[in-house]
Amino acid sequence: MAQSVHRDPASTAGQSHRKQDDEGLDLLHLLSTLWQGKWFIAGCVAVALLIAGYYAFRVAVPRYSATANLALQMRSQLVNEVDNAAATIAPEFSAMYTELEVITSRRIIEETVRKLELTKDPEFNPLLREPPALSVEGMKRGLRALIGSDLPSAPENLITDDEAAFSATVSAVRGAVAADTKRYTYIFNITATSEDPRKSALIANSVAETYIENQIAVKYEAVEQAISWLSERVVALESELKDKEDAIKALRSETDLINADTLEALNRQAKDNRDRLQETRISATEAHARLGRLLAMRDAADLDTLTKTLNDPTLTRLLAEVKAGTENGRHLYDSRLELLLTRARTAAERLDAQAGALEQALERLQTQIATQADDLTKLVQMERDAQATSVLYDTFLSRLKETTVQRGLQQADVRVISEATRGRYVEPRKSMILGIAMVLGAVLGTMVILLRQFLFKGFRTADELSKFSGVAVLGQIPRIPIKSRSELIPYLVDKPTSAAAEAVRNLRTSILLSDLDNPPKVIMSTSSIPAEGKTTQAIALAHNLSGLGKRVLLVEGDIRRRTFTKYFTKASPHGVLSVLAGSVPLADAVVHDDLVNADVLMGEKTNVNAADVFSSETFHAFVRDARQHYDFIIIDTPPVLVVPDARVIAQSVDAVVFSVSWDSTTKAQVAEGLEQFRIVNQKVTGLVLSQIDPVRMKRYGYGGKYGAYSQYGNAYYGL
């Protein structure tokens, strides 16, 4: 098998992917991509400018803005140094920003709408305007007008209490009014925008006037509310103070109160009782513990330890008699022991009774202390509450008198320093709209170009294909301009100088020169997936080789689809399987096509798996025998990613030509197809970039660079 001129895809796959990543970040590559799509970007810019220009000069309505200026009066007190019940505007900027929201609040705008009767103005009342032609209501009106139906006319006057119309008008006016402050000053700017310059000034001045009137009204209302609330609180506090004083008198008359010294003496007595109770409980516990130990020793019959613990001389003597074995010693010992145990039990019970008596006495004493303490605490608390209520009553009474004086002294915290005059033109800003449109058009076009480049997964140039795969590209074949497969051979015969024919010649030269020492004789044509032009390439290559005066055999290795009958008019009842089975000699099975000037061995239908047929020694022998009778053998095989036939046939050929459809086959499919050959240790001689569209190549910006579809090559090719 001839040595190929390609690099091993397995050894260069990582390098290829790294090169691709580097290219993806290459600024020159990015600029080249954008330059190739420059006309598309220019078109996007032109469309954006047309749309923006139409909007700015034909659709957009001119609008005018007028501004009224208000100044905050820096004062903190009212006349006669009386504290103000209605809050004034604080000089902090947070408070000023709050006032800006008040100026544009719905309440102020509603008063302005009523004052200027803006519900009758179509600019702000959408119910008085004709609906746009492209809206649903506009299309309904147009349809009615087309069929001759009478349409109700818009009312001349709008009822001002119509809630929907009034709400819509207020919302529109709020959108047309804005307020801000001058930096580092206490100046408010009220700006109104309208289609009429005089109307904008009228609205701005009206909002300023309404805001000032609202400030005075709010302050007066706040003073009245303060007076009313203070009056109610004074009356309530007076009644509350009287009730608390009466309650103190009643408590003093109903309770036998003591002083703090007496309570302290009772507490000392209670402490002494608690100490005695604790000592008695400890003694009782020890007595019960001793009794328990004695009973345990008695039950265990430990007489020595029991006698020693009781330390009773009589019991000790009787224990000696028990040990001596006297007749009545055990009985006397038990009687004496029971007497001693009874004394111990009685002593423990006496201590328990003493502890109980002390505990009851302590509880009675604590109850007395708690009752006396509660009465004293309640009295002190009532006196404090009464005193606090008295102070609060005096404070509120004084505040009520001061607030009453403030009636009639209210004035606004701001004043008008400059009324709005005829509005100035503000929009549409035509130059800005056109500039933004130009930028947006360029950005949109650039994004489309880059997105298309990013999403593109195929190949458009031989250089891209070679760098990705690490395999040499032997040829680049343009799309042949035929409508059916039956037109392929007549086209190759009738147009021997066409771009496609010249591309096949270049491919033939690359294949034959791929190994000068041992030129390939058996050439296989395959691809990753169907419809990549491998069969067209095989037939064109056979026709081109036969033009050199060589004996050429074209074998249909894709016996699953058997498409040769759509290319050749002659057919034989026998094919590849008949030859392999030995039922028909090769010479009788082939069909000589006069146009191609080559022998064609077509495929046959079979129930046997095609991969098993081509894996047999019979097929290898068939190829060896065919080498003796033909100068070149071209085998068209199925796609490698569909069935394994191509990888099996590749074991018997000298060169594997792998077709990749231009701008169609994805990188993943090419990589997987080459990987299938690498798995079986079969090298791919080279790749062919097929079905190239010259028109689209020029559109992509590659028309002046590459081979048979380049602009400078047109003079060398026939039609």
Secondary structure, DSSP 4 states (H G I P E B T S, - for coil): -PPPSSPPHHHHHHHHHHHHHHHHT-HHHHHHHHHHTHHHHHHHHHHHHHHHHHIIIIISPPEEEEEEEEEE------GGGPPPSSPPPPSSHHHHHHHHHHHTSHHHHHHHHHHHTGGG-TTT-GGGSPPPTTSHHHHHHHHHHHTT---PPPPSS--TT-HHHHHHHHHHHHHHEEEEE-TTS-EEEEEEEESSHHHHHHHHHHHHHHHHHHHHHHHHHHHHHHHHHHHHHHHHHHHHHHHHHHHHHHHHHHS----HHHHHHHHHHHHHHHHHHHHHHHHHHHHHHHHHHHHHHHHTT-HHHHHHHHT-HHHHHHHHHHHHT-SSHHHHHHHHHHHHHHHHHHHHHHHHHHHHHHHHHHHHHHHHHHHHHHHHHHHHHHHHHHHHHHHHHHHHHHHHHHHHHTTT----SEEEEE---SPEEEE--HHHHHHHHHHHHHHHHHHHHHHHHHH--S-SSHHHHHHHHSS-EEEEEEPP--SSGGGHHHHHHH-TTSHHHHHHHHHHHHHHTT-SSS--SEEEEEESSSSSSHHHHHHHHHHHHHTTT--EEEEE--TTT--GGGT-S---S--HHHHHHTSS-HHHH-EEETTTTEEEE-----SS-HHHHHHSHHHHHHHHHHHHH-SEEEEE---TTT-SHHHHHGGG-SEEEEEEETTTS-HHHHHHHHHHHHHTT----EEEEEEE-HHHHHHHT-TTTSGGG-GGGGGGS--
